[in-house]
Amino acid sequence: MGTRTVLRHIPAAAVSEGAGVLVHRSLGTPGLRHLDPFLMLDHFASANPDDYIAGFPDHPHRGFVTLTYMLDGHMEHRDSMGNRGDLRAGGIQWMKAASGVIHSEMPRQVDGLMRGFQLWINLPSAQKMTDPAYLEVPAAGIPELTEGDAQVRVISGTLGQVRGPIDDPHTELLYLDVRVNAGGWARLPVPSGHAGFLYAFEGRLEVAGDRVETHQLALLGEGDAIEAAAPGGPARFILVAGRPLGEPVVQHGPFVMSTREEIEQAMRDYREGRLVRTAARVTGSPA
């Protein structure tokens, strides 16, 4: 089908979340509310502990998946499934909230750079009230390879003969962390028919001849590959793509369902202490 072009540039907007954590949100804003199957992308990056130390105390989720990728620093996770983890630099955390999870994400450092991403991925309506699940993968569990002038970490999906540790069968998720050498160029395959974007977080890029600045999300058009160059110095970006679900999205804060009635039920369940239906520990591969 050819190389994907950039349809739109979405700058990240500063948003306060949790107990006052400063994040930069690009997907999930008035500029780009949703990109089926993706609901939100937050980029947190600060060396000022006042921006992140308060963390994200206990809060609920229902109806979707969160995928957190830690670049620097470390964050402790606790949830109503009984999971407890310490997500460190280079590691990833996959949490299928589904029927209901209450969890906390709290920084476990008092100084230094805290940097990473959290992506929200929708679940099909038939999966929204299934049991929750959780998976944490350390940095050593994420494969890396060289593609052209780029070093690529494969978080989810397949690149060449390399497959990432996260498998989302509902969206056939592709999630790559790509570092392009100064003056370098790389061509990366993207499944045809997948909705996709990239987010530049170090340096600037040229994508199919279009300039993408630091902290910009580039919404990609149709095609089966992207071409990215780093003409002004080294650059780094995440490339994300997924098969659209084609289902209604009704969102109210931390609840994402298919109808307004389901949202109202989630709110009642949370108020009345019935949001968490499965509190036993759940481990294993995503499903």
N, C-alpha and C positions, 0 to 999 in steps of 0.2 A: 504493500500500500504506500510505502514511501516514508519520508522523514516527517515527524510531527513538528508543527510550528507552534509558536506562542500565540494563543488567542487573546489573553488578557494578563495584565500585571496587577497583583493584589498586594499592596503594602501591608506589613504587619502593624496592628494597632495595639497600643499598650492597654492592658486590662488587669485589674486587681482580682485575684481569685483566692479561694481558701480563707486563711486568716490574714490576708493582706499580701500575698505573694504576687510580685509583678511578673506577668507573662506577656508575650507578644503573640497575638492571635491573628492569623490570616484567613484560614478557613473557619467558618462559623461567625462571620461578621456581616454587616450590611453589604460589604463589597462582594462577598461570596458566601451565601448562607449555608448551602450544602453542595456537595459534589458527589452524587450517588455513586458508591456506597459510603462515602466519607462524610462525617458530620462536623468535625472540628480538628484543627491543628493548632497546638500551643507550643511556642518556643520559649523556654526560660533560659536566661543567660545573664548572670551578674556575678561580680566579685564583691558586691556590697551585701553583707549578711542581712541588712535591714530589708532587702528586697525579697529574701527567701526564708529567713530563719523561722518565721511563724508557721510555715508549712501548710499542710492541708489536713486539719484534724478530721475526726470521724464524719463521713458524709456518705449518702446513699447513691446507688446507680441501679437502673433497670433498663433492659431492652437493647443493649449494645455491648461492644467490646472496646476496652482501652488497651493501647499498645504504647508503652513508655520506653524510650531509648535514652539512656544516660550517657552523655558525652564526658562530663567532668563532675567531680564531687560524688556524693552518695546519699541515698534516700532510703529510709526504713519504711517498709510496708507491713501493715497488719490488717486483717480482714475477718469478716464474720464466718468465713469458711475454716478459720483456724490457722491460716497461712501467716507466716512471719518471715520476711526476707529483708536483706540489705542490698539494694540495687546499687552497684558501683560502676565506675567509669567504664564505658564500653559495653555494659550489659543491657539486656532488654527484659521487659516484664509484660506478659500477655495476660489480661484478665477478662474473662467472659462474664459480665455481670448478669446477663440473662434475666431470670426471675427476680433477682434481688441480691445485692451485696452492700454491706456497709464497711467501708475501709478508711484507713488513714495513710497519708504519705508525708513523712516528716524528715526534713534534712537532719543528718547526723554529723554535721560539721558546723563550726562556729566562725570559720574564716575561709577565704579562698573562693575560687571560681565554682559556681554551680550552674551546669549547663546541660540541656537536653531537650527532648521533644515528647509531647503526648499527642497521639492520634486517636480519635474516636471513629470506630467503624460500625456501621449499622448491622443489625442482625435481621434475617428474614422474619416475617411475622410468625411463622411456624416455630421459630427458635426462641422467641423473646421470653417465653415462660418456662424454658427448660432449666435444668440445674446449672448453677454457675461453675466456673472452672478457673484454674490459675496455673501459670507456667512462668518460671524465671530462668533465664539463660545468661551465664556469665560471659564476659568478653571473650574468653578462650573458646567458647562454643559457637562463635560467629565466624564462618569461613570468610577468607579474603582472597582476592585474586587480582591480577593485573589485566586491564582491558585497554588496549591502546596506550595512551599516556596517562592513564588513570589507575588508581588503586581503589578497589571496590570491596566493601563489606556487604555480604548478602544476608540480610535479616530475614527476608521472606521472599518466596518465589525462587526462580531458577535463572542462573546466568551461565551459559555454556553447560558444563557438566556439574556445576556447583549448585547445591540447593540449600537455602537458608533453613534455620531451625523452626521458624514459625510457619505453620500451614493453616490458612483459612480457606476451607473448601467452599464456603458460600460465595466468596468474592475472588478467589484465586489471586490473593494479594501478592503484589510485587513491592518490595521495600528495600531500596539500596542506599547505602551511604557512599558517596563518590567523591574522591579527592583527585582533582586534575592538576598535573604538574604545570608550572609556569610556562606559558607559551604552548601548552599541550592541547590535545584534542582526543575525544573519545566518542565512539558510536555504541549505543547500548540498545539492545532489543527491548521492546515493550509489546505485550500481547495486543493484537489488533482487537478493537472493540472495547477495551478497558478505558474507563475514565482515568485521567492521569494528571499529575502536576509535579513540579519540582520546586524546592525551596532552597535558595542560596543563603548560606549562613557564614561563609568565609570567602572574601574576595568577590569578584564579579564574573559573570559568564557571558558568552555569546551562544545562544541556542538557535540553530537554524538561521543564523545571521541576526537574531534579535538580542539586544542587550538586556541582561537581567542583573539588577543591582543586589547588593547584600541586603538581607532581610526582606526580600520580595518573593512572593509565591507566583510562579508562572503557570497559568492554566494552559494545558497542552491540547492541541487539536488531534485529529485522527491520524493514524499511521501505525507502523510496526517497529519504529525505532526513534531514538532521539540522537542528535549530534550536539555535543557541548564542547566549547573551547574556553580556555582561560588565557586570553591575550595579554592581560595586564599584570599577571602574577599568579601564584597558585590560588585555586578556588576549590570550594567544597560545597556540596549540596546533597539533599536527600531527594531521591526519585521514588514516587509512590504512584501505583496504579492498581485498579481493581475492577472486577466485572460488576456493572450496575445491577442492583436488585430489582429496580423498577416497581417499588412498592411505596405506598404513602408514608410520609415521615411527619409525625406529630411530636414535637419536643416541648418539654417544660423543664428547664433547668437540667437536673441530672437524670431525668426520665425521658426515654425516647421510645415511643410506641407507634402503633399504626392508626389509632383512632383517639378522639378526644375522650371517649368513655374509658379507654384503657389508661390514659393519663390520670384521669380523676380517680380511678381505682388505685393506681400506684400511690397517689398522694394520700388517699385514705389509709392504705396499708401502712405507709410510713408513719403517719400520725398515730395509728393504733398499734404500732409495734408488730405488724404482720408482714413487713416487706421481705424479711429474710425467711425464706421457706426451706432452704437447705443449708444447714449450718455445719454439716460434716465436712472434713477436709477433702478437697478434690484436687487431684494431681494428674499429670500425664500430658499427652500431646493435645493441642487445640483440636476442637471438633465442633 
